[in-house]
C-alpha cells in the first residue's frame, strides 16, 4: 500500500492557476521547528546588528527588511529545515520537476508596520536561466495580513518573467 501523495491534485491546480498556495500541512514542520530553529536564525550576526539600528539611519533596502542568507552553512540547527525532504518534495511536485537546486535559504526580518516592498517577481534577481523556480515562505512568528505578512498577486506568474526593478522605491502607477 503506497502512501498518500503529499500534494493533492487540487493544490497543484491552485498553484498553476494562482502561482502560489497558502498553507501546506507538513507534519514535521510543527512549532517544535520554531522552538529549535528560530533561536539559531536570530543569532545571525547581520540580524543582531541590523535589527536594533534606528530606522532613520537605514537605507530604503534596510528599512524594508534585514536579509540573512545561507544560514544553514553557519547554523547546524537550520540545516534540517533548509533541506527538509517534505518541503523539497512539495516544491518539486508543485513546479513539476524531479529534483531541485537550492539557490539559498534566507531569513527576512521585517518589523510590523514598517516600509513595504513593492510588488515584484523574485526570479529576475537570481542569476540563473531556469524559470521553473519558486520561493517557500515559512513564518516563525505571528505574520498576518494586518501586520504586513508576505502577499502574492494571483495569476501574476502567467505574464511571464518580467525584468527586475527597484523594489525599494514606489512604482509609477
C-alpha positions in Angstrom: 0.0 0.0 0.0 1.5 3.3 -1.1 1.4 6.5 1.0 -1.0 9.2 0.0 0.6 12.0 -2.1 2.0 14.9 -0.1 0.4 17.3 -2.5 -3.2 17.0 -3.7 -4.2 17.5 -7.4 -6.3 20.4 -6.2 -3.3 22.1 -4.6 -1.3 21.6 -7.8 -4.1 23.1 -9.9 -4.4 26.1 -7.5 -0.6 26.6 -7.8 -0.8 26.5 -11.6 -3.7 28.9 -11.6 -2.7 31.4 -8.9 1.1 31.0 -8.8 1.1 30.3 -5.1 -0.6 28.2 -2.5 -1.4 29.0 1.1 -0.5 26.7 3.9 0.8 23.3 3.0 0.5 20.9 6.0 3.8 19.2 6.7 3.5 17.3 9.9 7.1 17.6 11.0 7.3 21.3 10.5 5.5 22.0 13.7 6.0 24.6 16.4 9.0 22.4 17.6 10.8 23.6 14.5 10.1 27.2 15.6 11.5 26.4 19.0 14.7 24.8 17.8 15.5 26.8 14.6 14.3 30.3 15.4 16.9 31.0 18.1 19.7 29.9 15.6 18.4 32.2 12.9 18.2 35.0 15.5 21.8 34.6 16.3 22.8 35.6 12.8 25.4 38.5 13.2 23.6 40.5 10.5 20.2 40.2 12.2 21.7 41.0 15.6 23.4 44.1 14.3 20.7 45.5 12.0 17.5 45.0 13.9 18.5 47.5 16.6 19.6 50.4 14.4 17.2 53.3 14.2 15.0 53.4 11.1 16.2 56.8 10.1 19.8 55.6 9.8 18.9 52.8 7.4 18.8 52.8 3.5 15.5 52.1 1.8 16.6 48.5 1.4 17.4 48.2 5.1 14.1 49.9 6.0 12.2 47.2 4.1 13.8 44.2 5.8 17.0 42.7 7.1 18.1 39.8 4.9 20.4 37.0 6.1 21.3 34.3 3.6 22.7 30.7 3.6 22.0 30.3 7.3 22.4 26.5 7.1 26.2 27.0 6.5 26.8 28.7 9.8 23.9 27.3 11.9 23.7 23.5 12.0 20.3 23.7 13.6 19.0 25.3 10.4 20.3 22.7 8.0 17.4 20.1 8.6 14.8 22.8 7.8 16.7 24.1 4.7 17.0 20.6 3.3 13.7 19.2 4.7 12.7 16.4 2.4 9.0 17.0 2.7 9.3 20.7 1.9 11.5 19.8 -1.1 9.0 17.2 -2.2 6.2 19.8 -2.1 8.2 22.3 -4.0 9.3 19.8 -6.7 5.8 18.5 -7.1 4.3 22.0 -7.4 6.7 23.1 -10.2 6.7 19.6 -11.8 10.3 18.6 -11.6 12.0 15.5 -10.3 14.8 17.3 -8.4 15.5 20.8 -7.0 18.5 23.0 -6.8 18.6 25.2 -3.8 19.5 28.8 -4.6 19.7 29.8 -1.0 17.9 29.9 2.3 17.3 33.2 3.9 15.8 34.9 6.8 14.0 38.1 6.2 13.4 40.2 9.3 10.7 42.8 8.8 9.2 44.7 11.7 5.4 45.1 11.8 4.0 48.1 10.0 7.3 49.2 8.5 8.2 50.0 5.0 6.7 47.6 2.4 8.4 46.1 -0.6 7.0 46.9 -4.0 5.3 44.0 -5.9 7.8 42.1 -7.9 8.9 38.7 -9.2 11.8 37.1 -7.4 13.2 35.1 -10.3 14.7 38.1 -12.3 17.0 38.8 -9.3 18.5 35.3 -9.4 21.5 34.7 -11.7 20.1 31.5 -13.3 18.5 30.7 -16.6 15.9 28.3 -15.3 12.5 29.8 -14.8 10.8 26.9 -13.1 11.6 28.4 -9.7 9.7 29.1 -6.5 10.1 30.6 -3.1 8.9 28.7 0.0 7.9 31.1 2.8 7.9 29.7 6.3 6.8 32.1 9.0 8.2 31.7 12.5 6.1 34.3 14.3 2.7 35.9 14.1 2.7 37.1 10.5 -0.8 38.2 9.4 -2.3 40.4 6.7 -3.0 43.0 9.4 0.7 43.4 10.4 2.2 43.0 6.9 2.8 39.4 6.0 4.0 38.4 2.6 1.4 38.6 -0.1 1.0 37.4 -3.7 -0.8 38.6 -6.8 -2.9 35.7 -8.1 -2.1 34.9 -11.7 0.9 37.2 -11.9 3.2 34.3 -12.9 1.1 33.9 -16.1 2.5 37.2 -17.5 5.9 35.7 -17.9 9.2 36.7 -16.3 9.5 40.4 -16.0 12.7 42.3 -15.9 14.0 43.3 -12.4 13.0 46.6 -11.0 13.9 48.6 -8.0 11.7 47.1 -5.3 12.6 49.7 -2.7 11.1 52.7 -4.5 7.4 53.2 -5.4 6.4 52.1 -8.9 4.9 54.6 -11.3 1.2 53.9 -11.4 
